Amino acid sequence: MVKTIVIVFLVILGVFCTSALWAHPHAFVACTVSFVMDEDGLVGCHQRWTLDAMTTVAVFDVVDTDRNAALSGEEKTALRDLTVESLRDFHYFTAIRVNDRDIPVISITDFSAEVKDNRLVYDFLVPCRVAGTPKKRQQVKVAVYDDSFYTYVAYAAEGEAIIDPSQDPLFANREAPAQPGDYKRFASAAGISKFNGKIQVTGDTRPFKIETQMADAADMAYFHNQIIPQTAVLAFEPK
């Protein structure tokens, strides 16, 4: 019931470098996304990111000041502040459209972090209030991607084997410049295919008729127009 997005970062969550020269995937994150409702309509979308082991080590090198491979309360606060600040200019890798109108993503809330199986896990909410209006069908599209291709977004059903991004021969080559063929090369090497699972909707859904689907968004294509992201689409209206 959960949409799982596999995200491959070219920079470590915006922490280390924002140079366009670092344009090949160098990190891997699995991220679940769900729509959150209340009695008035859509509240936003919840995301849960699980960083790969190498990315976790890199981030810990910045925030784990006592070098104990765990997060103290102070370190969690520092990580939250670092993540919120470093990803603000990247819109938290989230694009939202409501009724075919772009909605700027300027903040996240309820951020928390933990370590699970030697990997960092982030939880947060991307606020996007859309009220349920009588006799009106609201449509919301959400995609997670970085249009500079520092981040590569693909999809996998929850419970499937974790994709190994190191299968890409350029995965560890941080100096490789961006090339128009990067997307196809990486997707082929890492065995990434389209997501065909279901999308979760949480909270108070009782007042609404709700439909969800996955849909390609050609009008949101990025990186030399090579990558057409899949979007999670929510349609709802009062019963």
FENJO-V740866 format. One record per run of one state. SS is the DSSP state (helix for helix, strand for strand, loop for the rest). FROM is the first residue (numbers start at 1). TO is the last residue. If there is no record, write none. Layout:
SS;FROM;TO
SS;FROM;TO
//
This chain:
loop;1;2
strand;3;9
loop;10;28
strand;29;38
loop;39;40
strand;41;51
loop;52;52
helix;53;63
loop;64;72
helix;73;86
loop;87;87
helix;88;93
strand;94;98
loop;99;100
strand;101;103
loop;104;108
strand;109;116
loop;117;118
strand;119;131
loop;132;137
strand;138;144
loop;145;150
strand;151;155
loop;156;164
helix;165;167
loop;168;181
helix;182;190
loop;191;199
strand;200;203
loop;204;207
strand;208;216
loop;217;217
helix;218;220
loop;221;221
strand;222;222
loop;223;226
strand;227;227
loop;228;229
strand;230;238
loop;239;239
//
